[in-house]
């Protein structure tokens, strides 16, 4: 299929689709660091600077849009589609009315299923239905493919095929293993500690985009050795499914401080590749999974519209469960030890928490603090 990528970021959706044989014809991306990466990784493609100013697009079959999530995420402003950022999705529908693509693929955070009573999802569904498109969406976890826990909604709408035969054709059971902290790496957010940890056994929690001025917010990883590190950027790129160095064009332009944000904002490549493969070879949707959608305050994790009725769909977040090495072996770079200041701040928050911590976790954090403090004293004495 010919692809038009709106809100393309660094091309996660389009890179994954390309692995399945679909080719991006044009991109639209307003953020300069991301546009530089697109120009570097997709040479020869036109990159429109602002979706608000686009009046037409070249002929294409599939329109993609990982539209801004700032107003939809739990950590963001939670203004919904009325927010200045997330309301930009309106331009997807405006350009759909001009180009009439056969298919549209949207991606965003799962929190919008329950934000404001699900009003954002209701608005998207109605917009597609008014234009004669069938739709389906599914919450998919990147953990199905890579050691990163990242739940995102993928919504596919189509005029020519049944999206349920794409998004609901595959389901796998995750392979669970004993993941003691003595034998496996565990990811967590050192910036938390009072209300949550973002704890991930043998995986990292969702990679974040950092601050608007380029201050990164990487997770911490407790290694089996007891060391606590933040992952190297190259490994963060790999945890999203990109080759390491994918965002180096931003570095070359003096915008390297934004590389963490570029990676944290991106769509996980292998999830898009799975969708692209199913677009080439649709499967089957088992209608026994269908349930009454109802009128609950939140939308289900998966649902569909068959052209006449909406149905909730009972299906998990793992279309596959790809083989992968343990997180400690997946990482190719040593990472950076969590600093004394960061470790002390995290421990102070643990003092105020009522969370049930994994057995032995606090002791390992204290041991890490002792180790980095000792190392700092030794360095100062030299």
C-alpha positions, 0 to 999 in steps of 0.5 A: 500500500502507498502510505501517507504519514501524518504526525509521523514523529520519527517514523515508527508506524511507517518503518513497521509498515515498510517491513511488511512491504508498504511504502510511505509516499509523504510525511507530515511532521512539524517538530524539527528534530523529528523531521530531521530524522525522517529526512535522514531515514526516508530520503527523497520523501516530501515532508510537509511541515504543518498538518494545519496548512496541508490542503491535499496529499498525493494518492495513497491507500493508507493514511497513518496518524500517531496524533498528539497524546498530550491532552489524552494521557494520564500524565498529561493535561487530560483535556481530551480531544478539545485540547489544543494538541490532541484536537489536531486529529480533526485535520486527519478527518479534514484530509480524509475528506479530500483524499478519501484513502481506503484505510486509516490507522490511528495510534494513541495512549490507552488512557483515552478509553476512559478519559471524560467518559470515553468521549474521545473514543466516541468522537473518533468512532462517530467521525469514521462512521459518518464517512462510511468507514468500518472500524476496529481498535485494539489495545496492544502491548509492545511487550508482545514483541520487545522487553518494554511494557507499553500499552497503546491503542491502534484504531484501523478504519477502512472502506474496503475491508473488515478491520476486525480481520486485521486487528483481531486475527491473532492472539497469544499468551505471554510466556511467564517465567520466574523473574527473581531480582537475583536472576533477572533485570527489572525496570522501574521509574526512579522518579516515582516511589510514593504512588507507584514504581512502574515496575516491570519484571524482565522489561522496562516500563513505558519509555517516556518523552521527557520534558519539553526542553529536552530533559530526558526521563529514562527508567531505571533498571535493577540489574541482576548484579545489584547495579541500578542503571538508566539505559543507554539511548541506543538501547532505548531506540532498540526497545522501540524496535529501531536500529540503534542510532536511528535518531542520530540526525538530531544529534548532527543538527545540534538537537541531541538533547531531544533524542530521548523525547523522540524515542519516547514519543515514537510508535513501537516498530514491530507492532506496526509491522504486525499490522502491516503484515495482516494488511497484506494477509487478513485473517479471521475474526471470531465473532464469538469474541463479540460482546454488547458494547453497552454504555459504560463510563469507559470503552473496552480494550478492544471494539469494532463497528461492522457497518451496522453495530458496535461491539466490544471484543474480548481479546488480549493485548498480545497478538504475538509473543515473540522470543527475546533474550532476557532484558539483561542480555537484550541490553548492549550497552552498560548504561549509566549508574543512577546518581547519588542524588536520584537514588537518595530522592527515590529512597526518601519517597519509598519511606513515605510509600504504602506500596508493596515492594518486591522482596529485597528491592529496597535493600538493593537500592540501599546497596546501590547508594552505598556503592555509588557513594563509595565510588564518588569518594574514591574519585574525589580522593584521587 
